[in-house]
């Protein structure tokens, strides 16, 4: 689901959405976000 131009009523609602979004990330999604050459080289 993520965040798409949405207004939340409380900070708790933001945190809930963030937790939901993070829990739904797949390994492929994380790799596509963090799989930059310079990051990979730092941990090689």
N, CA, C and O atoms as a MOPAC input file, in Angstrom:
PM7 MOZYME 1SCF
protein

 N      0.83300 1    -1.19500 1     0.00000 1
 C      0.00000 1     0.00000 1     0.00000 1
 C      0.87100 1     1.24900 1     0.00000 1
 O      0.75100 1     2.06200 1    -0.91600 1
 N      1.73300 1     1.43300 1     0.97800 1
 C      2.63200 1     2.57200 1     0.99300 1
 C      1.95000 1     3.87600 1     1.35500 1
 O      0.88000 1     3.90000 1     1.96400 1
 N      2.59900 1     4.95200 1     0.96400 1
 C      2.11600 1     6.30000 1     1.25000 1
 C      1.88100 1     7.01400 1    -0.07500 1
 O      2.80700 1     7.17200 1    -0.87000 1
 N      0.66500 1     7.43800 1    -0.31000 1
 C      0.32900 1     8.10300 1    -1.56800 1
 C     -0.56000 1     9.31200 1    -1.30300 1
 O     -1.78400 1     9.19400 1    -1.26000 1
 N      0.06100 1    10.46900 1    -1.12500 1
 C     -0.70000 1    11.71100 1    -0.92700 1
 C     -1.88200 1    11.51000 1     0.00500 1
 O     -3.02600 1    11.80400 1    -0.34100 1
 N     -1.58800 1    11.01400 1     1.17000 1
 C     -2.63600 1    10.69000 1     2.12800 1
 C     -2.42200 1    11.48600 1     3.40900 1
 O     -1.28600 1    11.69300 1     3.83300 1
 N     -3.50100 1    11.92500 1     4.01500 1
 C     -3.44500 1    12.62400 1     5.29000 1
 C     -3.88900 1    11.65200 1     6.36800 1
 O     -4.91800 1    10.98900 1     6.23700 1
 N     -3.10400 1    11.57400 1     7.43200 1
 C     -3.42000 1    10.67100 1     8.53000 1
 C     -3.94400 1    11.47400 1     9.70800 1
 O     -3.54400 1    12.61800 1     9.92400 1
 N     -4.83400 1    10.86900 1    10.45700 1
 C     -5.43000 1    11.56400 1    11.60400 1
 C     -4.47200 1    11.66800 1    12.78400 1
 O     -4.49600 1    12.65300 1    13.52200 1
 N     -3.63300 1    10.65900 1    12.96300 1
 C     -2.73000 1    10.65800 1    14.11000 1
 C     -1.35900 1    10.12800 1    13.69200 1
 O     -1.21300 1     9.49600 1    12.64600 1
 N     -0.36800 1    10.39700 1    14.52400 1
 C      0.95800 1     9.85300 1    14.29900 1
 C      0.91700 1     8.33100 1    14.40000 1
 O      1.64100 1     7.64500 1    13.67800 1
 N      0.09200 1     7.80400 1    15.27200 1
 C     -0.04700 1     6.35000 1    15.40300 1
 C     -0.52200 1     5.73100 1    14.09000 1
 O     -0.09200 1     4.63400 1    13.73600 1
 N     -1.38900 1     6.41300 1    13.37500 1
 C     -1.84400 1     5.91900 1    12.06900 1
 C     -0.69300 1     5.88400 1    11.06200 1
 O     -0.61000 1     4.97100 1    10.24100 1
 N      0.18900 1     6.87600 1    11.12800 1
 C      1.36600 1     6.90600 1    10.24600 1
 C      2.27000 1     5.72600 1    10.57800 1
 O      2.72200 1     5.01500 1     9.68000 1
 N      2.53300 1     5.51700 1    11.85300 1
 C      3.39800 1     4.42300 1    12.28600 1
 C      2.79600 1     3.08300 1    11.87400 1
 O      3.51500 1     2.20100 1    11.40500 1
 N      1.50600 1     2.92300 1    12.04200 1
 C      0.84000 1     1.67800 1    11.63100 1
 C      1.01900 1     1.42500 1    10.14600 1
 O      1.32500 1     0.30300 1     9.74300 1
 N      0.83300 1     2.45400 1     9.32300 1
 C      0.99100 1     2.30500 1     7.87500 1
 C      2.43500 1     1.98100 1     7.52500 1
 O      2.69800 1     1.14800 1     6.65800 1
 N      3.37400 1     2.64400 1     8.20200 1
 C      4.78000 1     2.38600 1     7.94600 1
 C      5.12700 1     0.93500 1     8.27800 1
 O      5.80800 1     0.27200 1     7.49700 1
 N      4.67500 1     0.44600 1     9.40500 1
 C      4.92800 1    -0.94900 1     9.79000 1
 C      4.31200 1    -1.91400 1     8.78500 1
 O      4.94000 1    -2.90300 1     8.40600 1
 N      3.10800 1    -1.63500 1     8.36000 1
 C      2.42800 1    -2.47700 1     7.37200 1
 C      3.20600 1    -2.48900 1     6.05400 1
 O      3.38500 1    -3.53700 1     5.43300 1
 N      3.66000 1    -1.31500 1     5.64300 1
 C      4.39500 1    -1.20200 1     4.38800 1
 C      5.72100 1    -1.95500 1     4.45700 1
 O      6.07500 1    -2.67500 1     3.52300 1
 N      6.44700 1    -1.79200 1     5.54900 1
 C      7.73100 1    -2.47300 1     5.70900 1
 C      7.53300 1    -3.98500 1     5.73400 1
 O      8.30300 1    -4.72000 1     5.11500 1
 N      6.52600 1    -4.44900 1     6.43200 1
 C      6.28000 1    -5.89200 1     6.53500 1
 C      5.90400 1    -6.50900 1     5.19100 1
 O      6.09500 1    -7.70900 1     4.99200 1
 N      5.38000 1    -5.72100 1     4.28000 1
 C      4.97200 1    -6.23400 1     2.97900 1
 C      6.06200 1    -6.14100 1     1.90900 1
 O      5.84200 1    -6.52900 1     0.76200 1
 N      7.23200 1    -5.62800 1     2.28300 1
 C      8.33100 1    -5.55700 1     1.32400 1
 C      8.85900 1    -6.95900 1     1.03800 1
 O      9.03800 1    -7.76800 1     1.94800 1
 N      9.09900 1    -7.22600 1    -0.21900 1
 C      9.69300 1    -8.50200 1    -0.60200 1
 C     11.21100 1    -8.33100 1    -0.68600 1
 O     11.71800 1    -7.20900 1    -0.70700 1
 N     11.92000 1    -9.44500 1    -0.73200 1
 C     13.36600 1    -9.39100 1    -0.86900 1
 C     13.76200 1    -8.66200 1    -2.14500 1
 O     14.73200 1    -7.90300 1    -2.15900 1
 N     13.01400 1    -8.89300 1    -3.21100 1
 C     13.30500 1    -8.23900 1    -4.48600 1
 C     13.12300 1    -6.72600 1    -4.38600 1
 O     13.90600 1    -5.96800 1    -4.95900 1
 N     12.09700 1    -6.28400 1    -3.66200 1
 C     11.88100 1    -4.84400 1    -3.49400 1
 C     13.04100 1    -4.20300 1    -2.73500 1
 O     13.52400 1    -3.13500 1    -3.11300 1
 N     13.48100 1    -4.85400 1    -1.67300 1
 C     14.58800 1    -4.31700 1    -0.88100 1
 C     15.85300 1    -4.26600 1    -1.72800 1
 O     16.59400 1    -3.28500 1    -1.68100 1
 N     16.10000 1    -5.31500 1    -2.49700 1
 C     17.28000 1    -5.32800 1    -3.36700 1
 C     17.21000 1    -4.21800 1    -4.40800 1
 O     18.22800 1    -3.60200 1    -4.72200 1
 N     16.02800 1    -3.95700 1    -4.94500 1
 C     15.91000 1    -2.91300 1    -5.96200 1
 C     16.14500 1    -1.52000 1    -5.37400 1
 O     16.57400 1    -0.60900 1    -6.08200 1
 N     15.86500 1    -1.36000 1    -4.09200 1
 C     16.06000 1    -0.07000 1    -3.43100 1
 C     17.50700 1     0.10000 1    -2.99400 1
 O     18.07100 1     1.18800 1    -3.11000 1
 N     18.11000 1    -0.97400 1    -2.49100 1
 C     19.43200 1    -0.87500 1    -1.87600 1
 C     20.54900 1    -1.47700 1    -2.71200 1
 O     21.71500 1    -1.38300 1    -2.33000 1
 N     20.22500 1    -2.08800 1    -3.83700 1
 C     21.21700 1    -2.79900 1    -4.62300 1
 C     22.07400 1    -1.91500 1    -5.51000 1
 O     22.28300 1    -2.23600 1    -6.68000 1
 N     22.56800 1    -0.81700 1    -4.98200 1
 C     23.44400 1     0.07300 1    -5.73300 1
 C     24.87300 1    -0.45200 1    -5.64500 1
 O     25.27300 1    -1.00700 1    -4.62200 1
 N     25.62600 1    -0.27900 1    -6.69600 1
 C     26.99600 1    -0.79200 1    -6.74200 1
 C     27.82600 1    -0.33200 1    -5.54500 1
 O     28.54300 1    -1.13200 1    -4.94400 1
 N     27.73400 1     0.94800 1    -5.19800 1
 C     28.56800 1     1.46000 1    -4.11300 1
 C     28.17900 1     0.85100 1    -2.76900 1
 O     29.03200 1     0.68000 1    -1.89800 1
 N     26.89800 1     0.52200 1    -2.59100 1
 C     26.46000 1    -0.12400 1    -1.34200 1
 C     26.97000 1    -1.55700 1    -1.30600 1
 O     27.50200 1    -2.00500 1    -0.29000 1
 N     26.81300 1    -2.26800 1    -2.39700 1
 C     27.26000 1    -3.65600 1    -2.47000 1
 C     28.76100 1    -3.73600 1    -2.22700 1
 O     29.22800 1    -4.62800 1    -1.52000 1
 N     29.52000 1    -2.81100 1    -2.80700 1
 C     30.97400 1    -2.82200 1    -2.64300 1
 C     31.38100 1    -2.57300 1    -1.18900 1
 O     32.40700 1    -3.08600 1    -0.74300 1
 N     30.60100 1    -1.80400 1    -0.45700 1
 C     30.91700 1    -1.53000 1     0.94700 1
 C     30.82100 1    -2.77900 1     1.80300 1
 O     31.49600 1    -2.88200 1     2.82700 1
 N     29.99000 1    -3.72800 1     1.39700 1
 C     29.76600 1    -4.92800 1     2.20800 1
 C     30.38300 1    -6.17000 1     1.58700 1
 O     30.12500 1    -7.28200 1     2.04900 1
 N     31.18800 1    -6.00400 1     0.55700 1
 C     31.83500 1    -7.14600 1    -0.09400 1
 C     33.18100 1    -7.42700 1     0.53100 1
 O     33.87400 1    -8.35500 1     0.11400 1

